[in-house]
Amino acid sequence: MPTEAELLQQAEKAVKAGDMATALKCFDAIIEMDKDNDKAWYNKGIIMRRQGSIEEAITCYNEALKINK
């Protein structure tokens, strides 16, 4: 099983390559490992917004904000 850092690196590469499905899987895996990973929540929100899932994006952004209080 990859570490959070490895998954984040994979996600960033996937985003740069335009592979949002892989990036989303990586961010979900990071969140599953660490529910308090604000970077994963925020980046998942960006992907959800780009895919038109506005409500889910807002939920992700709110999770990131809760962590950073």
C-alpha positions as CSV (number, residue, x, y, z in Angstrom):
1,M,0.0,0.0,0.0
2,P,1.4,3.4,-1.0
3,T,2.0,6.0,1.7
4,E,0.1,9.3,1.8
5,A,3.1,11.1,0.3
6,E,3.3,8.6,-2.6
7,L,-0.4,8.9,-3.2
8,L,-0.2,12.7,-3.2
9,Q,2.6,12.5,-5.7
10,Q,0.6,10.1,-7.9
11,A,-2.4,12.4,-7.7
12,E,-0.4,15.5,-8.7
13,K,1.1,13.6,-11.7
14,A,-2.4,12.5,-12.7
15,V,-3.8,16.0,-12.5
16,K,-0.9,17.3,-14.7
17,A,-1.6,14.5,-17.2
18,G,-5.4,15.3,-17.2
19,D,-6.3,12.0,-15.6
20,M,-8.8,13.3,-13.1
21,A,-10.2,9.8,-12.4
22,T,-6.9,8.5,-11.1
23,A,-6.3,11.8,-9.2
24,L,-9.7,11.4,-7.5
25,K,-8.9,7.8,-6.6
26,C,-5.6,8.9,-5.0
27,F,-7.2,11.8,-3.1
28,D,-10.0,9.4,-1.8
29,A,-7.3,6.9,-0.7
30,I,-5.5,9.7,1.2
31,I,-8.7,10.8,2.9
32,E,-9.4,7.2,3.8
33,M,-6.0,7.0,5.5
34,D,-6.2,10.4,7.1
35,K,-9.5,12.2,7.4
36,D,-7.7,15.3,8.5
37,N,-5.6,15.7,5.3
38,D,-6.8,19.2,4.2
39,K,-4.8,19.2,1.0
40,A,-6.5,16.0,-0.2
41,W,-10.0,17.4,0.7
42,Y,-9.2,20.7,-1.1
43,N,-7.8,19.1,-4.2
44,K,-10.7,16.6,-4.3
45,G,-13.0,19.7,-4.2
46,I,-11.3,21.2,-7.2
47,I,-11.8,18.0,-9.2
48,M,-15.4,17.7,-8.2
49,R,-16.0,21.4,-9.2
50,R,-14.4,20.8,-12.6
51,Q,-16.6,17.7,-13.1
52,G,-19.7,19.8,-12.3
53,S,-20.4,18.3,-8.9
54,I,-20.8,21.6,-7.1
55,E,-22.5,20.3,-3.9
56,E,-19.8,17.7,-3.4
57,A,-17.1,20.2,-4.1
58,I,-18.5,22.5,-1.5
59,T,-18.6,19.6,1.0
60,C,-14.9,18.9,0.3
61,Y,-13.9,22.6,0.6
62,N,-15.8,22.8,3.9
63,E,-14.0,19.7,5.2
64,A,-10.7,21.3,4.4
65,L,-11.7,24.5,6.1
66,K,-12.8,22.6,9.3
67,I,-9.4,21.1,9.5
68,N,-7.7,24.4,9.2
69,K,-9.6,26.2,12.0
